[in-house]
């Protein structure tokens, strides 16, 4: 899967920055540890640190979507499953 850059997507740069900040916080706190494991695995596969964080953010966005749309709590089990599948797109 090739990541598209923001010029191609017309996305909200403020939202991207906020989600990537959460990813950075997870990596620094090692919470959940699966985020750090995914980051290390992705970068060891030759994926840049920036793109590895974007992949992790994709898995996180699945959770954010459910929290906002369905008023559910974050599903940590699904999040960790999706982290383990990266760089494949989140499944659920």
Jmol script that loads the backbone (N, CA, C; Angstrom):
load data "model"
ATOM      1  N   UNK A   1       0.839  -1.167   0.000  1.00  0.00           N
ATOM      2  CA  UNK A   1       0.000   0.000   0.000  1.00  0.00           C
ATOM      3  C   UNK A   1       0.886   1.233   0.000  1.00  0.00           C
ATOM      4  N   UNK A   2       0.647   2.138  -0.913  1.00  0.00           N
ATOM      5  CA  UNK A   2       1.413   3.369  -0.995  1.00  0.00           C
ATOM      6  C   UNK A   2       0.657   4.471  -0.267  1.00  0.00           C
ATOM      7  N   UNK A   3       1.355   5.173   0.613  1.00  0.00           N
ATOM      8  CA  UNK A   3       0.741   6.283   1.328  1.00  0.00           C
ATOM      9  C   UNK A   3       0.691   7.495   0.419  1.00  0.00           C
ATOM     10  N   UNK A   4      -0.448   8.154   0.402  1.00  0.00           N
ATOM     11  CA  UNK A   4      -0.586   9.371  -0.385  1.00  0.00           C
ATOM     12  C   UNK A   4      -0.259  10.564   0.493  1.00  0.00           C
ATOM     13  N   UNK A   5       0.447  11.502  -0.067  1.00  0.00           N
ATOM     14  CA  UNK A   5       0.805  12.719   0.659  1.00  0.00           C
ATOM     15  C   UNK A   5      -0.372  13.682   0.703  1.00  0.00           C
ATOM     16  N   UNK A   6      -0.299  14.654   1.632  1.00  0.00           N
ATOM     17  CA  UNK A   6      -1.405  15.572   1.830  1.00  0.00           C
ATOM     18  C   UNK A   6      -1.773  16.379   0.591  1.00  0.00           C
ATOM     19  N   UNK A   7      -0.796  16.670  -0.279  1.00  0.00           N
ATOM     20  CA  UNK A   7      -1.106  17.426  -1.489  1.00  0.00           C
ATOM     21  C   UNK A   7      -2.126  16.680  -2.335  1.00  0.00           C
ATOM     22  N   UNK A   8      -2.100  15.362  -2.278  1.00  0.00           N
ATOM     23  CA  UNK A   8      -2.982  14.545  -3.091  1.00  0.00           C
ATOM     24  C   UNK A   8      -4.359  14.363  -2.458  1.00  0.00           C
ATOM     25  N   UNK A   9      -4.497  14.602  -1.170  1.00  0.00           N
ATOM     26  CA  UNK A   9      -5.711  14.234  -0.462  1.00  0.00           C
ATOM     27  C   UNK A   9      -6.612  15.395  -0.083  1.00  0.00           C
ATOM     28  N   UNK A  10      -6.099  16.584   0.040  1.00  0.00           N
ATOM     29  CA  UNK A  10      -6.919  17.686   0.506  1.00  0.00           C
ATOM     30  C   UNK A  10      -7.415  17.466   1.923  1.00  0.00           C
ATOM     31  N   UNK A  11      -6.570  16.949   2.799  1.00  0.00           N
ATOM     32  CA  UNK A  11      -6.984  16.629   4.166  1.00  0.00           C
ATOM     33  C   UNK A  11      -6.787  17.829   5.094  1.00  0.00           C
ATOM     34  N   UNK A  12      -7.225  17.673   6.319  1.00  0.00           N
ATOM     35  CA  UNK A  12      -7.108  18.703   7.341  1.00  0.00           C
ATOM     36  C   UNK A  12      -5.751  18.558   8.038  1.00  0.00           C
ATOM     37  N   UNK A  13      -4.825  19.500   7.824  1.00  0.00           N
ATOM     38  CA  UNK A  13      -3.492  19.374   8.417  1.00  0.00           C
ATOM     39  C   UNK A  13      -3.505  19.472   9.946  1.00  0.00           C
ATOM     40  N   UNK A  14      -4.488  20.150  10.509  1.00  0.00           N
ATOM     41  CA  UNK A  14      -4.570  20.278  11.973  1.00  0.00           C
ATOM     42  C   UNK A  14      -4.984  18.948  12.605  1.00  0.00           C
ATOM     43  N   UNK A  15      -5.911  18.267  11.970  1.00  0.00           N
ATOM     44  CA  UNK A  15      -6.328  16.957  12.461  1.00  0.00           C
ATOM     45  C   UNK A  15      -5.175  15.961  12.348  1.00  0.00           C
ATOM     46  N   UNK A  16      -4.471  16.000  11.224  1.00  0.00           N
ATOM     47  CA  UNK A  16      -3.315  15.116  11.042  1.00  0.00           C
ATOM     48  C   UNK A  16      -2.282  15.369  12.137  1.00  0.00           C
ATOM     49  N   UNK A  17      -1.981  16.625  12.399  1.00  0.00           N
ATOM     50  CA  UNK A  17      -0.992  16.957  13.433  1.00  0.00           C
ATOM     51  C   UNK A  17      -1.441  16.461  14.804  1.00  0.00           C
ATOM     52  N   UNK A  18      -2.734  16.593  15.105  1.00  0.00           N
ATOM     53  CA  UNK A  18      -3.248  16.160  16.410  1.00  0.00           C
ATOM     54  C   UNK A  18      -3.139  14.642  16.560  1.00  0.00           C
ATOM     55  N   UNK A  19      -3.516  13.906  15.514  1.00  0.00           N
ATOM     56  CA  UNK A  19      -3.463  12.442  15.593  1.00  0.00           C
ATOM     57  C   UNK A  19      -2.006  11.982  15.677  1.00  0.00           C
ATOM     58  N   UNK A  20      -1.125  12.609  14.912  1.00  0.00           N
ATOM     59  CA  UNK A  20       0.290  12.222  14.976  1.00  0.00           C
ATOM     60  C   UNK A  20       0.907  12.574  16.333  1.00  0.00           C
ATOM     61  N   UNK A  21       0.403  13.609  16.977  1.00  0.00           N
ATOM     62  CA  UNK A  21       0.875  13.935  18.323  1.00  0.00           C
ATOM     63  C   UNK A  21       0.473  12.843  19.314  1.00  0.00           C
ATOM     64  N   UNK A  22      -0.731  12.317  19.165  1.00  0.00           N
ATOM     65  CA  UNK A  22      -1.168  11.207  20.019  1.00  0.00           C
ATOM     66  C   UNK A  22      -0.283   9.983  19.780  1.00  0.00           C
ATOM     67  N   UNK A  23       0.018   9.701  18.513  1.00  0.00           N
ATOM     68  CA  UNK A  23       0.904   8.574  18.187  1.00  0.00           C
ATOM     69  C   UNK A  23       2.264   8.789  18.861  1.00  0.00           C
ATOM     70  N   UNK A  24       2.813   9.992  18.738  1.00  0.00           N
ATOM     71  CA  UNK A  24       4.115  10.289  19.353  1.00  0.00           C
ATOM     72  C   UNK A  24       4.053  10.089  20.867  1.00  0.00           C
ATOM     73  N   UNK A  25       2.969  10.537  21.485  1.00  0.00           N
ATOM     74  CA  UNK A  25       2.812  10.360  22.936  1.00  0.00           C
ATOM     75  C   UNK A  25       2.761   8.884  23.307  1.00  0.00           C
ATOM     76  N   UNK A  26       2.060   8.078  22.503  1.00  0.00           N
ATOM     77  CA  UNK A  26       1.996   6.640  22.766  1.00  0.00           C
ATOM     78  C   UNK A  26       3.387   6.020  22.658  1.00  0.00           C
ATOM     79  N   UNK A  27       4.141   6.436  21.652  1.00  0.00           N
ATOM     80  CA  UNK A  27       5.486   5.878  21.474  1.00  0.00           C
ATOM     81  C   UNK A  27       6.393   6.258  22.636  1.00  0.00           C
ATOM     82  N   UNK A  28       6.339   7.511  23.055  1.00  0.00           N
ATOM     83  CA  UNK A  28       7.192   7.970  24.162  1.00  0.00           C
ATOM     84  C   UNK A  28       6.828   7.304  25.479  1.00  0.00           C
ATOM     85  N   UNK A  29       5.535   7.085  25.705  1.00  0.00           N
ATOM     86  CA  UNK A  29       5.076   6.476  26.965  1.00  0.00           C
ATOM     87  C   UNK A  29       5.110   4.951  26.907  1.00  0.00           C
ATOM     88  N   UNK A  30       5.328   4.407  25.698  1.00  0.00           N
ATOM     89  CA  UNK A  30       5.262   2.960  25.491  1.00  0.00           C
ATOM     90  C   UNK A  30       3.913   2.415  25.987  1.00  0.00           C
ATOM     91  N   UNK A  31       2.852   3.173  25.653  1.00  0.00           N
ATOM     92  CA  UNK A  31       1.511   2.810  26.100  1.00  0.00           C
ATOM     93  C   UNK A  31       0.519   3.090  24.985  1.00  0.00           C
ATOM     94  N   UNK A  32       0.010   2.115  24.338  1.00  0.00           N
ATOM     95  CA  UNK A  32       0.237   0.691  24.579  1.00  0.00           C
ATOM     96  C   UNK A  32       1.564   0.243  23.966  1.00  0.00           C
ATOM     97  N   UNK A  33       2.176  -0.773  24.536  1.00  0.00           N
ATOM     98  CA  UNK A  33       3.466  -1.238  24.014  1.00  0.00           C
ATOM     99  C   UNK A  33       3.380  -1.721  22.572  1.00  0.00           C
ATOM    100  N   UNK A  34       2.208  -2.136  22.136  1.00  0.00           N
ATOM    101  CA  UNK A  34       2.043  -2.621  20.758  1.00  0.00           C
ATOM    102  C   UNK A  34       2.287  -1.508  19.734  1.00  0.00           C
ATOM    103  N   UNK A  35       2.074  -0.251  20.135  1.00  0.00           N
ATOM    104  CA  UNK A  35       2.357   0.864  19.226  1.00  0.00           C
ATOM    105  C   UNK A  35       3.861   0.950  18.973  1.00  0.00           C
ATOM    106  N   UNK A  36       4.660   0.853  20.033  1.00  0.00           N
ATOM    107  CA  UNK A  36       6.123   0.873  19.888  1.00  0.00           C
ATOM    108  C   UNK A  36       6.591  -0.350  19.098  1.00  0.00           C
ATOM    109  N   UNK A  37       5.997  -1.515  19.371  1.00  0.00           N
ATOM    110  CA  UNK A  37       6.361  -2.729  18.633  1.00  0.00           C
ATOM    111  C   UNK A  37       6.074  -2.555  17.147  1.00  0.00           C
ATOM    112  N   UNK A  38       4.925  -1.989  16.817  1.00  0.00           N
ATOM    113  CA  UNK A  38       4.567  -1.762  15.411  1.00  0.00           C
ATOM    114  C   UNK A  38       5.545  -0.777  14.778  1.00  0.00           C
ATOM    115  N   UNK A  39       5.867   0.288  15.481  1.00  0.00           N
ATOM    116  CA  UNK A  39       6.805   1.289  14.966  1.00  0.00           C
ATOM    117  C   UNK A  39       8.160   0.652  14.672  1.00  0.00           C
ATOM    118  N   UNK A  40       8.669  -0.110  15.626  1.00  0.00           N
ATOM    119  CA  UNK A  40       9.974  -0.760  15.441  1.00  0.00           C
ATOM    120  C   UNK A  40       9.938  -1.747  14.281  1.00  0.00           C
ATOM    121  N   UNK A  41       8.868  -2.503  14.181  1.00  0.00           N
ATOM    122  CA  UNK A  41       8.744  -3.487  13.096  1.00  0.00           C
ATOM    123  C   UNK A  41       8.692  -2.793  11.742  1.00  0.00           C
ATOM    124  N   UNK A  42       7.905  -1.741  11.639  1.00  0.00           N
ATOM    125  CA  UNK A  42       7.767  -1.030  10.372  1.00  0.00           C
ATOM    126  C   UNK A  42       9.080  -0.383   9.946  1.00  0.00           C
ATOM    127  N   UNK A  43       9.757   0.269  10.888  1.00  0.00           N
ATOM    128  CA  UNK A  43      11.016   0.922  10.523  1.00  0.00           C
ATOM    129  C   UNK A  43      12.096  -0.100  10.195  1.00  0.00           C
ATOM    130  N   UNK A  44      12.045  -1.266  10.818  1.00  0.00           N
ATOM    131  CA  UNK A  44      13.030  -2.313  10.487  1.00  0.00           C
ATOM    132  C   UNK A  44      12.777  -2.895   9.097  1.00  0.00           C
ATOM    133  N   UNK A  45      11.571  -2.681   8.573  1.00  0.00           N
ATOM    134  CA  UNK A  45      11.233  -3.124   7.215  1.00  0.00           C
ATOM    135  C   UNK A  45      11.591  -2.073   6.172  1.00  0.00           C
ATOM    136  N   UNK A  46      12.223  -0.991   6.610  1.00  0.00           N
ATOM    137  CA  UNK A  46      12.636   0.044   5.679  1.00  0.00           C
ATOM    138  C   UNK A  46      11.644   1.177   5.508  1.00  0.00           C
ATOM    139  N   UNK A  47      10.580   1.168   6.281  1.00  0.00           N
ATOM    140  CA  UNK A  47       9.594   2.245   6.228  1.00  0.00           C
ATOM    141  C   UNK A  47      10.133   3.406   7.061  1.00  0.00           C
ATOM    142  N   UNK A  48      10.024   4.620   6.544  1.00  0.00           N
ATOM    143  CA  UNK A  48      10.536   5.785   7.259  1.00  0.00           C
ATOM    144  C   UNK A  48       9.790   5.959   8.585  1.00  0.00           C
ATOM    145  N   UNK A  49      10.426   6.649   9.520  1.00  0.00           N
ATOM    146  CA  UNK A  49       9.777   6.904  10.808  1.00  0.00           C
ATOM    147  C   UNK A  49       8.478   7.680  10.618  1.00  0.00           C
ATOM    148  N   UNK A  50       8.488   8.667   9.722  1.00  0.00           N
ATOM    149  CA  UNK A  50       7.286   9.468   9.465  1.00  0.00           C
ATOM    150  C   UNK A  50       6.152   8.586   8.937  1.00  0.00           C
ATOM    151  N   UNK A  51       6.457   7.735   7.966  1.00  0.00           N
ATOM    152  CA  UNK A  51       5.414   6.871   7.416  1.00  0.00           C
ATOM    153  C   UNK A  51       4.960   5.822   8.420  1.00  0.00           C
ATOM    154  N   UNK A  52       5.868   5.326   9.260  1.00  0.00           N
ATOM    155  CA  UNK A  52       5.480   4.361  10.294  1.00  0.00           C
ATOM    156  C   UNK A  52       4.455   4.989  11.235  1.00  0.00           C
ATOM    157  N   UNK A  53       4.671   6.248  11.584  1.00  0.00           N
ATOM    158  CA  UNK A  53       3.715   6.939  12.460  1.00  0.00           C
ATOM    159  C   UNK A  53       2.376   7.130  11.762  1.00  0.00           C
ATOM    160  N   UNK A  54       2.409   7.385  10.452  1.00  0.00           N
ATOM    161  CA  UNK A  54       1.163   7.538   9.704  1.00  0.00           C
ATOM    162  C   UNK A  54       0.404   6.221   9.670  1.00  0.00           C
ATOM    163  N   UNK A  55       1.114   5.110   9.496  1.00  0.00           N
ATOM    164  CA  UNK A  55       0.458   3.801   9.531  1.00  0.00           C
ATOM    165  C   UNK A  55      -0.216   3.581  10.884  1.00  0.00           C
ATOM    166  N   UNK A  56       0.486   3.891  11.966  1.00  0.00           N
ATOM    167  CA  UNK A  56      -0.085   3.727  13.304  1.00  0.00           C
ATOM    168  C   UNK A  56      -1.303   4.632  13.463  1.00  0.00           C
ATOM    169  N   UNK A  57      -1.211   5.832  12.936  1.00  0.00           N
ATOM    170  CA  UNK A  57      -2.334   6.772  12.999  1.00  0.00           C
ATOM    171  C   UNK A  57      -3.555   6.219  12.268  1.00  0.00           C
ATOM    172  N   UNK A  58      -3.346   5.489  11.182  1.00  0.00           N
ATOM    173  CA  UNK A  58      -4.476   4.879  10.476  1.00  0.00           C
ATOM    174  C   UNK A  58      -5.221   3.910  11.386  1.00  0.00           C
ATOM    175  N   UNK A  59      -4.472   3.094  12.113  1.00  0.00           N
ATOM    176  CA  UNK A  59      -5.115   2.153  13.039  1.00  0.00           C
ATOM    177  C   UNK A  59      -5.841   2.915  14.147  1.00  0.00           C
ATOM    178  N   UNK A  60      -5.254   4.005  14.590  1.00  0.00           N
ATOM    179  CA  UNK A  60      -5.881   4.803  15.638  1.00  0.00           C
ATOM    180  C   UNK A  60      -7.164   5.465  15.136  1.00  0.00           C
ATOM    181  N   UNK A  61      -7.172   5.873  13.878  1.00  0.00           N
ATOM    182  CA  UNK A  61      -8.351   6.556  13.339  1.00  0.00           C
ATOM    183  C   UNK A  61      -9.579   5.647  13.302  1.00  0.00           C
ATOM    184  N   UNK A  62      -9.369   4.352  13.180  1.00  0.00           N
ATOM    185  CA  UNK A  62     -10.500   3.418  13.265  1.00  0.00           C
ATOM    186  C   UNK A  62     -11.169   3.573  14.630  1.00  0.00           C
ATOM    187  N   UNK A  63     -10.353   3.681  15.658  1.00  0.00           N
ATOM    188  CA  UNK A  63     -10.890   3.821  17.017  1.00  0.00           C
ATOM    189  C   UNK A  63     -11.549   5.183  17.204  1.00  0.00           C
ATOM    190  N   UNK A  64     -10.913   6.229  16.718  1.00  0.00           N
ATOM    191  CA  UNK A  64     -11.478   7.571  16.848  1.00  0.00           C
ATOM    192  C   UNK A  64     -12.838   7.632  16.159  1.00  0.00           C
ATOM    193  N   UNK A  65     -12.929   7.034  14.984  1.00  0.00           N
ATOM    194  CA  UNK A  65     -14.190   7.028  14.234  1.00  0.00           C
ATOM    195  C   UNK A  65     -15.306   6.378  15.054  1.00  0.00           C
ATOM    196  N   UNK A  66     -15.034   5.195  15.608  1.00  0.00           N
ATOM    197  CA  UNK A  66     -16.061   4.507  16.392  1.00  0.00           C
ATOM    198  C   UNK A  66     -16.452   5.288  17.643  1.00  0.00           C
ATOM    199  N   UNK A  67     -15.480   5.878  18.297  1.00  0.00           N
ATOM    200  CA  UNK A  67     -15.758   6.658  19.501  1.00  0.00           C
ATOM    201  C   UNK A  67     -16.697   7.817  19.162  1.00  0.00           C
ATOM    202  N   UNK A  68     -16.411   8.514  18.064  1.00  0.00           N
ATOM    203  CA  UNK A  68     -17.213   9.675  17.691  1.00  0.00           C
ATOM    204  C   UNK A  68     -18.566   9.303  17.089  1.00  0.00           C
ATOM    205  N   UNK A  69     -18.583   8.333  16.186  1.00  0.00           N
ATOM    206  CA  UNK A  69     -19.821   7.994  15.483  1.00  0.00           C
ATOM    207  C   UNK A  69     -20.784   7.189  16.349  1.00  0.00           C
ATOM    208  N   UNK A  70     -20.255   6.187  17.059  1.00  0.00           N
ATOM    209  CA  UNK A  70     -21.121   5.267  17.790  1.00  0.00           C
ATOM    210  C   UNK A  70     -21.113   5.490  19.300  1.00  0.00           C
ATOM    211  N   UNK A  71     -20.387   6.511  19.746  1.00  0.00           N
ATOM    212  CA  UNK A  71     -20.308   6.836  21.178  1.00  0.00           C
ATOM    213  C   UNK A  71     -19.841   5.623  21.992  1.00  0.00           C
ATOM    214  N   UNK A  72     -18.860   4.896  21.422  1.00  0.00           N
ATOM    215  CA  UNK A  72     -18.294   3.720  22.084  1.00  0.00           C
ATOM    216  C   UNK A  72     -16.972   4.080  22.734  1.00  0.00           C
ATOM    217  N   UNK A  73     -16.544   3.239  23.644  1.00  0.00           N
ATOM    218  CA  UNK A  73     -15.197   3.361  24.185  1.00  0.00           C
ATOM    219  C   UNK A  73     -14.208   2.797  23.173  1.00  0.00           C
ATOM    220  N   UNK A  74     -12.984   3.229  23.274  1.00  0.00           N
ATOM    221  CA  UNK A  74     -11.920   2.714  22.406  1.00  0.00           C
ATOM    222  C   UNK A  74     -11.795   1.204  22.617  1.00  0.00           C
ATOM    223  N   UNK A  75     -11.699   0.465  21.521  1.00  0.00           N
ATOM    224  CA  UNK A  75     -11.543  -0.989  21.571  1.00  0.00           C
ATOM    225  C   UNK A  75     -10.060  -1.310  21.479  1.00  0.00           C
ATOM    226  N   UNK A  76      -9.410  -1.409  22.640  1.00  0.00           N
ATOM    227  CA  UNK A  76      -7.963  -1.617  22.687  1.00  0.00           C
ATOM    228  C   UNK A  76      -7.556  -2.929  22.025  1.00  0.00           C
ATOM    229  N   UNK A  77      -8.389  -3.951  22.142  1.00  0.00           N
ATOM    230  CA  UNK A  77      -8.067  -5.234  21.500  1.00  0.00           C
ATOM    231  C   UNK A  77      -8.049  -5.092  19.981  1.00  0.00           C
ATOM    232  N   UNK A  78      -9.028  -4.401  19.424  1.00  0.00           N
ATOM    233  CA  UNK A  78      -9.052  -4.196  17.976  1.00  0.00           C
ATOM    234  C   UNK A  78      -7.871  -3.323  17.549  1.00  0.00           C
ATOM    235  N   UNK A  79      -7.589  -2.284  18.315  1.00  0.00           N
ATOM    236  CA  UNK A  79      -6.466  -1.396  18.002  1.00  0.00           C
ATOM    237  C   UNK A  79      -5.163  -2.189  17.947  1.00  0.00           C
ATOM    238  N   UNK A  80      -4.927  -3.043  18.935  1.00  0.00           N
ATOM    239  CA  UNK A  80      -3.680  -3.821  18.926  1.00  0.00           C
ATOM    240  C   UNK A  80      -3.668  -4.834  17.783  1.00  0.00           C
ATOM    241  N   UNK A  81      -4.814  -5.416  17.455  1.00  0.00           N
ATOM    242  CA  UNK A  81      -4.875  -6.324  16.290  1.00  0.00           C
ATOM    243  C   UNK A  81      -4.509  -5.574  15.014  1.00  0.00           C
ATOM    244  N   UNK A  82      -5.060  -4.384  14.867  1.00  0.00           N
ATOM    245  CA  UNK A  82      -4.755  -3.599  13.670  1.00  0.00           C
ATOM    246  C   UNK A  82      -3.294  -3.151  13.643  1.00  0.00           C
ATOM    247  N   UNK A  83      -2.731  -2.833  14.801  1.00  0.00           N
ATOM    248  CA  UNK A  83      -1.308  -2.484  14.849  1.00  0.00           C
ATOM    249  C   UNK A  83      -0.449  -3.656  14.391  1.00  0.00           C
ATOM    250  N   UNK A  84      -0.811  -4.849  14.794  1.00  0.00           N
ATOM    251  CA  UNK A  84      -0.029  -6.038  14.430  1.00  0.00           C
ATOM    252  C   UNK A  84      -0.122  -6.352  12.937  1.00  0.00           C
ATOM    253  N   UNK A  85      -1.181  -5.895  12.287  1.00  0.00           N
ATOM    254  CA  UNK A  85      -1.367  -6.147  10.850  1.00  0.00           C
ATOM    255  C   UNK A  85      -0.612  -5.151   9.976  1.00  0.00           C
ATOM    256  N   UNK A  86      -0.212  -4.028  10.533  1.00  0.00           N
ATOM    257  CA  UNK A  86       0.449  -3.000   9.728  1.00  0.00           C
ATOM    258  C   UNK A  86       1.683  -3.560   9.031  1.00  0.00           C
ATOM    259  N   UNK A  87       1.951  -3.203   7.795  1.00  0.00           N
ATOM    260  CA  UNK A  87       1.453  -2.042   7.072  1.00  0.00           C
ATOM    261  C   UNK A  87       0.165  -2.275   6.295  1.00  0.00           C
ATOM    262  N   UNK A  88      -0.473  -3.406   6.468  1.00  0.00           N
ATOM    263  CA  UNK A  88      -1.778  -3.602   5.815  1.00  0.00           C
ATOM    264  C   UNK A  88      -2.776  -2.646   6.466  1.00  0.00           C
ATOM    265  N   UNK A  89      -3.768  -2.236   5.667  1.00  0.00           N
ATOM    266  CA  UNK A  89      -4.780  -1.330   6.184  1.00  0.00           C
ATOM    267  C   UNK A  89      -5.559  -1.974   7.314  1.00  0.00           C
ATOM    268  N   UNK A  90      -6.014  -1.147   8.272  1.00  0.00           N
ATOM    269  CA  UNK A  90      -6.851  -1.697   9.348  1.00  0.00           C
ATOM    270  C   UNK A  90      -8.043  -2.444   8.760  1.00  0.00           C
ATOM    271  N   UNK A  91      -8.340  -3.569   9.361  1.00  0.00           N
ATOM    272  CA  UNK A  91      -9.364  -4.467   8.817  1.00  0.00           C
ATOM    273  C   UNK A  91     -10.766  -4.121   9.294  1.00  0.00           C
ATOM    274  N   UNK A  92     -10.870  -3.701  10.498  1.00  0.00           N
ATOM    275  CA  UNK A  92     -12.198  -3.531  11.098  1.00  0.00           C
ATOM    276  C   UNK A  92     -12.570  -2.065  11.150  1.00  0.00           C
TER     277      UNK A  92
END
end "model"
wireframe off; spacefill off
backbone 0.3
color backbone group
